Amino acid sequence: MKKVDGKEPVDGMTWREFWAILGSLGYRLQAKVMAEWLALVRADIDAAREKHPLWPLAHMIAGFQNDERMVGSSWQKRGSTPLRLKDAVKRSAEFLDKVGFLPTPSDQNEEKI
């Protein structure tokens, strides 16, 4: 994210936009409050330990709950999300599905992301 004069980021994407992109690819997403979501992520990391893809970032998870940028308050003054960023997120999700990291949307019968 770019910073202007060391201040808040001026580009990026909101969580709502990120989830909308995944929804457009067919993923059925269930909303969770941040504390509940972070607890689920933490439990998943703790269960898989070094095998979890987020293991290298596990130390950062606790700090997310108190980070204003995570709840969107710092995004209120920014402009619209660049189309190239939205496209990059979509292509990344498609790639992660293709290599088996994400479940194929049609395989989500009982599984929730």
N, C-alpha and C positions, 0 to 999 in steps of 0.2 A: 504494500500500500504506500502510496506517496504521502509524504508529509510536507506541508507548506510552512516554512519557517519554524519547524519543530513542533507544529501544532497537530491537531487531530487529522486522521486520514481524510483525504478528499476523494478517494475512489474506492471501489470494492463492491460488495453485494450484500444485501440484507439476507438474513436467514429465510425470510418469507420467499424471496426470489429464488434462493437456492432450492428450497423444498418444492416450489412450483415447477422448476425445471425437472426435478426427479419425478414429480407427479405427471408431467407431460410425457414422460417415457414409460408410464404405466405402473409406477410404483405406488402402492397404496400405503400412505403414511398416516401414522397416528400421532396427534399432537401430545406433547408431554411438557409439563413445566420444567424449567431448566434444572432445578435441584433433582427432580426425579430422573431426568434423562442422564445427568452427570453421574448419579448413583448407579444407574444401569450400565453405563459405559465403564465406570470404575470396577464394578463387579465382574463384568466380562473380561476386562484386562487382568484382574486379579486371578480369575479362573484359568486363563490361558497362559499367563505369565509371558515369558520371552517369545512364545509362539504367536502372540497377538500382534497384529500389524501396528497397533498404536502403542505398543510397549515402549518404544524409544521416547514417546511423548507423555508417558504416564505421569511424570513429575509435574507436568503443566496442568493436568486436569483440575486439580484442586483450586488453582488460581482463576479458572474461568468464571466461577460463580460470582466473584466480586469484581469482575472486569466489565465496566460500563459498555465497552465495545461489543460484548457478547449479547447484551440485551437490547442493543439498538439505539440507545439514547444519543450516542455520538454521531449517528447516521442521519439525524433529522435535517442537518444543514447541507448535506451533500447533494450532488446532482444525480442524474439517472445513471444506471449501470451501463457501462459500455457493451454494445452488442457483441464485440469480440470476446469479452469475458463470459457472457452468457453462453456463447457458442463453445468456448473452451471447457466450461463446466459440463455442458451437455456431452461433448465428445469424450471427456474424461469418464463420465458415468457409463457411456456406451462401451468404452474400452474396458472398464472394470467389470462390466457384465460379461463381455466377450472372453476375458481371461478367467472368469469364474470367481472373482473377488466379491462381486455383488450377485445376489440371486437374480435370475431372469424374471422379469415382472410376471410372466405367466406361471412361474413356479412358486408364487407367493401365497398359495391357498391358505395356509395356516400361519406362515411366517410373517412377522412384522419387522420392519426396519426401525 
